[in-house]
Amino acid sequence: MQPSSSIYTLQFGLVCLSSFLFSASFNMLIPELPAYLTGLGGAEYKGLIIALFTLTAGISRPFSGKLTDTIGRVPVMAVGSLVCFLCGFLYPILTSVAGFLFLRLIHGFSTGFKPTATSAYVADLVPAERWGEAMGVHGVCFSTGLAIGPAIGSAITAHFSINILFYCSSLFALLSIVILANMKETLPDKQKFKAAHLKIKKEDIIEWQVLPAALIVLWSYISYGVILTVISDWSKHLGTSNKGLFFMVFTLSSLLIRFVAGKVSDRYGRMLILKISLGILMISLLGIAFASTSFLLMVASAIYGVATGMLSPTVTAWTIDLSKPGHRGKAVATMYIFLEVGIGLGALLAGSMFIEDISTIPHIFYICAGITLIALLYLQIFYKPKALSGAEV
């Protein structure tokens, strides 16, 4: 598909709306799952809530990347939303600890498929010189779903029940699928699905050209895995009544900055924005660790939102900068593999250090700040761009 001079087309609007519903669908569950698992008798497995989810998301990336580049973007996006739709109905049925953990494994396939195809779809729709802006705008829609999802989820659980929450999650996913049904495919010469498409060779797993961007994603998203695992307990300890409030504050604070960061990275280069965002990310993580009241935690949450709002669209656009046109699906999949590994490692780190001892949480965030410093030093000292022109630098 020939890209238009503007990113604001009907197709772009539809993919943004679908992503909003999709992200709200799976993220509205996050604040309530630790307490739910504890109620099932699995308090010691809290770290697996996110780790299992990200495990299958990461495993599925090579498949979603290959399928995105062969059978098309839209079918792969639909698979991701369909998984969310089915899992919402199964949580109230599989009520054992083992059943719950099994569903977390299955649920992870959703984010393994939809975001991979969506990023490639967006890159197909817009001119290359506006990739950063487009990723920023799409990120606003995705992040809005992330923001309102936890708050809605906690409210539904408080006023109704957690089972109603699971069914609402399925409803949001269903609406996402309905929108996808009206979207045009952007992959030229797409192929019909064959079983052979599921055969993954070693060269199908990683797009090595985007490794620098993938490493930044890995190091910077370890902290997000920690947040997904322990922030509900930390918020409650500091007196926050709504466990989803942290997610809402940091995501809302990221919305406006996403518009600006994407455009600025298109004009002045990815490296500048990445270094600034990593520095702000370190400050936010230390702020979370030092927070002694709910207000200070929300301030740190807002700073974290600014950091991620700058980082996410910039590193996604950088990934596409580094990739070959015919391998965008694999390139984006590689980035997301490293993202899932980072989130999973963060969840395991948090789960291993924290079960019920709240005093360990600040130490976990100190470690995350140190890992973020490694990412910043890599860009500042070790990474050497191959070209001295273009958005990359």
N, C-alpha and C positions, 0 to 999 in steps of 0.2 A: 504494500500500500504506500503510495506517495504521501509523505508527510505534508500537512498543510502549513501555512505560515503562522497559524495561531494554534496554541495548545488547547484552546477552549472550544472543543467540538462536542457533539452529542455523544460520540463513542467514548471520549475521555470522561465526560460527565457520568456515563453509565458505569464505567469501570471504577470510578471513584466511589460512587454510591454503593456498588456491590462490595467493595473493600470495607467501607464503613460498617455495613451490616455484618460482614464476615468477622471483622475484628471484635465487634461488640458481642457477637455470638459466643466466641470461646473465652473472651476475657471477663465477661460478667460472672463467670464461675470462680475465678481465681481467689478472691478474698474469702470465700466461704468454704473452699475445699480443705484447708488445714483443719478447721474445726469439725467438718463433716467426717474426715478420715479419723480424727481422734474419737469421734462418737462411734465409729465402726470398730474401734479397738486397735487402730494402727498408728498411734501417735509417733512411734519411732520411725515411721516411713515417710514423714513429711517431706524429706528431701527428694523422695522419688516422685512426688506429685508433678514437679517440673522436669526432673531428670528423665523420667520415662517418656514424657511428652516430647521432649527435645531429642531423645534418642531415635525414635521412629521418624521424627521430622528430618533429622540429619540423614538417616539411612535412606529415606525416600528421595532425597535431593537428586542423586544421579539419575534416578528413573524419571523424575519430573522434569529435569533439565533436558534429557534426551527426548522425552515425549513432547515437550514444548517446541523443540526444534524439528519434530517430524510430523506428528499428527495435528499440531496446532496449539495456539495459546488458550482459546476458549474452552475446549474439552478438559484441559488440565486444571483450569480454574474451577470448572464445575465439579470435578472430583473432590477438590479440597472442601468446597462448601457442602457437598453431599455427606462427607464424613462427619462434619459438625452436626448436620441434621440428624443423622442416625444415632450418634453418640448421646445426644440429648435425651432420646427416648430410652436408651439402655441403662443410664445411670440409676434410675429408680428401680430397675429390675435386678441388676447385679449389685447386691447390697453387702456382699462380703468384702473383706479387705483385699483378697486375691482378685475378686471380680472388679473392684474399683481400680486396682493397679493395672489390670489387663486393659480396661477401658482407657486409662491414661496413655497406654501404649498405642492403642488404635487411634485415639483422638489426635495424636501427634502427626498422623499422616495428613491431616487437614492443612497445617501450616507448612508441611513439606511440599505440597502441591500448589496451592493457590498463589502465595506471594511470588514464587518463582516465575510462573507464567504471567502474572500480572505485571511484574517489572519489565519483562520482555515485550509485553503488549504495549505498555506505555512508551517504551523506546521506539517501537514501530510507528506509533501514532504521531510523534512530534519531531521537529527538526533537531539535529544533533546539537546545535548550538544552544538549545533550550532544554536539554536533558535535566540539568540541575534544577531549573525552575519547575519542570514537570514533576520530577520526583518529590520536590518540596510540596507542591499542591496536592499530589496524590497522598503524600505522607500526612498532610493535614487531615484528610478524610479518614485515612486508616487510624490515625492517632485519636481522632474524635471518638471513633468507636471504642478504642482502648480506654479513653477517658471516662465516657459515660457508662460503659459496660460494668465495671466494678461497682460504681455507685448504684446503678439500677439493680444489680444482682443482690447487693446487701439489703436494699430497700424491699425487694420482692421477698427475700428470705425472712426478713423481720415481720412483714405484714401478712405473708401467706405461708409458704413452706419451701424447703429446698427442692422438693420435687417439682413445684411450680416453676422454680428458677430453671431447672433442667429443661422443662418443656418450652419456656420462653427462649432459651438458647437455641432450641431446634427451630422455633418460629423465625428468628432472625436469620438463621442459615437458609431456611426455605426461601425467604424473600430475596436473599442474595442469589440463589439459583434461578429464580424467576427473572431477575434482571439479566443474568448471563445468557438466558435463552434468546434475548433480543439483541445480542451484540454480534457484530460482523467479525469474521476471522481476519487477522492481519498477516498470517504466515503464507507466503506464496508457495504454490506447489506442495500443499500439505498432502500427507499420505494417509491412507486408511490404516486403522490400528491393526497390528499383527502381533502375535505372541513374540516374534523375534525382536520387537521393539523393547521388550522387557529384559533382553539379554544385555547385561552391562559388561563392557570390556574395561580393562584398567585405564585406558585413555579416555573413557567416558566419565570418569569419576571427578577428576579435578582439571580445571582450566588453569594451567600453571602461570599463564600470563597475568592473571589477576591476583596472584598470591600476595603481593604487598597490601592490597586493599583487604584481602581476606584476613590477614594477620591483625590488622587494626580492628577489624570487626570482632575477631576472637577475643583479643585482650580487653576491648571496651565493653563487651557484653557479658563478661563474667559477673560484673556488678549487677546486671539486670537479673541474672539467675538467682543471685543472693536476695535481691529485693523481692522477687516473686515468692521466695520461700519464707522469709522471716519478717517482712515489713508489716504484715498484719499483726503479728505478736508484738513487734516494737511499737506500732501505733497504739495498740490497746494499752501497753505498759505506760505510755506517755499521756494517756487520757483521751485519745481520739475515739469518739463513739462509733463513727462509721468507718469500718475497716477499708472501705474502698476510696476514702477521701484522699489518701496519699496518691493513688493512681490518677484520680481525677485532677488534682492540682498539678502534678508534674506533666501530665499529658496536655492539659489546657495551656500551660505555660510554654509548651513547645510549638503550639499551633502557629502563632504569628511569626515566630523566628524561622519557621520552615520556609515561609514565603521569601523572606529576606536572604537566608543562608543559601538557598538554591540559586537565586539570581546572582548573588555576590560570587559564589564559587564558579559560575559560568563566566563571569567577567574577570575576576582577579586570580582564579586558580583554586584547585582543590586543597593544596597543601596548607595555605594560609588558614582556611576555615577549619581544617582538620586539627591543626595544632592549637588553635584557639579553643575549639570545642573540647579537646582532651584536657586542656588546662582547667576549664570550667568544670568538667566532669570530676576531676580530682577534688576541687573545692567542695562540690556538692556531696561527695562521698564522705569527706571529713566532716561536713556539716551534719550529715545523718548520724555519724558516729558520736559527735559531741552534743547532739540535741538532748536537752533536759526537759523540754516541755513540748506539747503538741504544736504550739505555734512555731517554735524553732524547727521542728521536724517539717512542717509545711513550707517554711522558708527554704529549707534545704531541698525539699521536693520540687519547688519552683525552679531553683537553680539547676537541679538535675534535668528538668524539662528543657531548659534553655540549651544545655549541653547536648542532649539527645536530639533536640530539634535542629541543631546545627550539624551534628554528626551524621545522622541517618541519610538525608537526601544527598549529602556531599559524597559519602563513601559509596552509595549506590551508583551515583553518576560517575564516580571515579572508576568503579568496577566496569561499567559499560565503556568508558573511555579506553580502558586497557584491553577490552575484548575484541574479537573478530566479529564482523557483522553476522556471519552464519552460525556463530556459536554463542549468541547472547543468552540463550536458555541455559547452556552449560556454565557460562560465566556467572550468571546470577545464582545458579544452583550452588556453585562453588562458594560464593560469598555466604549464602545461607547455611551451607554445611558448617562453615567456621562459626557462624552466628549461633547455630544450635549447639555446637560443641562448647562454645563459650558459656551459653546459658546453662547447659547441662553441668559443666564443671562448677559454675557458681552455685547451682542448686546442691550439688554434692558437697561442696565446701561448706555451705551453710548447714546442710543436714548433718554433716559429721561433727561440726563444732557446736551446733545448737539443737537441743531436743526440748528441754524445758527450762534451762538455765539462762535467763534473760541477760545476765551480765556478760555473756560471751558475744553478744551481737555487735557492740562497738568494735571489738577486735577484728571481727569478720570484715567490717567496712574499712578498717585500717589496711588490711591486706588488699582489698579491692583498689584502694587509692594507690598502693604501691604498684599493682599490676598495670593500672592506667598510666603511671609514670613510665613504665617500660615501653608502652606504645608511643608515648610522646618522644622519648629518647630515640626510638627507632626511626621516626620520621625526621627528627632533628639532626641525628648523627649518622645513621647507618644507611638509610634509604637514599639512593641516587637515581633520579629520573633519567630515563634513556634519552628523552628529548627535553629541550629547554623552552619549548613553546607549547601553546595549547592549554586547555583547561586543567590538565593534570598538574602543572606546576603553578 
